[in-house]
Amino acid sequence: MKLKIHVPLVFLLWSFFSTALQAQLSMEAEFRPRFEVRDGYRELAEPAATPSWIISQRTRLSFSYVTDRLRLHVTPQDVRVWGDEQLASSTGVYGDHASLDLLEAYAEIEMGKNTWVSVGRQQLAYDRQRLLAARNWNQNGLAYDAVVLKFTPHPWSLHVGVSWNSMEASLSDNYYPSSRIKSLNYLWLHKDFPSGAELSFLHIASGVTPSDSVNTLHFRQTTGFYGDYRVKPLHLRANAYYQFGRNNNGSKVRAFLADVEAGFILEKFNPGLGISYLSGDSQREDATDHLFDPLYGARHRFFGHMDYFRDFASHTQHGGLIDGYVFLKYRWSPVFSLSNTTHYFQLAQTNAETPENRALGYENEIAFDYRFREWGTLQGGYLFHIPTDSFKTLQGVEDGGFSSLMFVNTKFNLP
């Protein structure tokens, strides 16, 4: 009798461990505390304003289970500001703001040679992340619920992604906030060249609703190219995207984004310069929308790290933006580097809602990066912005004072 009970159990355990030996179960941990002194970050500082001193932290655990034909990836994360507890007493803390979340939870299934399908919540980051990004400066990051077909015969890569978003499991209608993309669908085609160049084509069809209580979808179409050419000492990068279709109000869209950057890769120095142009509206009463929408692209990486330009409809009053910048990076040693970037901003267009003077001011960013261990990095920086009267008008600040941001960021990655 004992034999009949134990044999199936032994067989089950043997099957489990033999499968586990053929697969790989791994875990990675990330802990990232950040200290900031905000004195005009995102909004110009007013003379009577007191700087904000805050500490935030991000904690992530990533679990991966990999076999020949299946990959499972789950990343829970906790993001909090030190001291954000909601309920406290002399005997202890009883609760805080909800901060534990699921950043990623997806499965990749092999469908054939060089072909995989990824299903679930996942981060989507392509090229320089102009349109689809992970937004790593934000402690929360950004992930997408999507199905992605990946076909990667070297040196080509083809990704096709589709999504359909809902706020709840409703019984009728399917309303969704008009400020967010309800249906995100894209095609990305990429090729690596032997010369060291890269070229990508990206097309995105993003569907939005006119309001939070309407089911109608209007699709904005975004199409364009990204190129990267790196042959020492030269490094060239460029984007060009054109938008057409309809915005959330149903108006025609005709807009574009273009940028080009040229740098030199020298032994110690990496100097360069670039310019970005995001089109805007010269006449708000025109039935055609010429303001380019960067969709879910990176905000902090482009148009200045003071993050004044996150929503271009409100932050530039539909005027669009031009950003001319120069940068210099100095590699002090293999583990320590310094960099400085200076931006000059101006409106791409003026209209009845913007100031007549297009100049918006200067921003300067000094930063360092120190890798003190193979698992640890210390980063920091000091940023300041010198605004024009036009930018003060856009921000709604009559007498904006000197605006700056200081931060120290420590990142620990443990495999």
Secondary structure, 3 states (H helix, E strand, C coil): CHHHHHHHHHHHHHHHHHHHHHCEEEEEEEEEEEEEEEECCCCCCCCCCCCEEEEEEEEEEEEEEECCCEEEEEEEEEEEECCCEEEEECCEEEEECCCEEEEEEEEEEEEECCEEEEEEEECCCCCCCCCECCCCCCCCCCCEEEEEEEECCCCEEEEEEECCCCCCCCCCCCCCCCCCCCEEEEEEEEEECCCCEEEEEEEEEEEECCCCCCCCCEEEEEEEEEEEEEECCEEEEEEEEEEEEECCCCCEECEEEEEEEEEECCCCEEEEEEEEEECCCCCCCCCEECCCCCCECCCCCCCCCCCCCCCHHHHCCCCCEEEEEEEEEEEEECCEEEEEEEEEEECCCCCCCCCCCCEEEEEEEEEEEEEEECCEEEEEEEEEEEECHHHHHHHCCCCCCCEEEEEEEEEEEEC
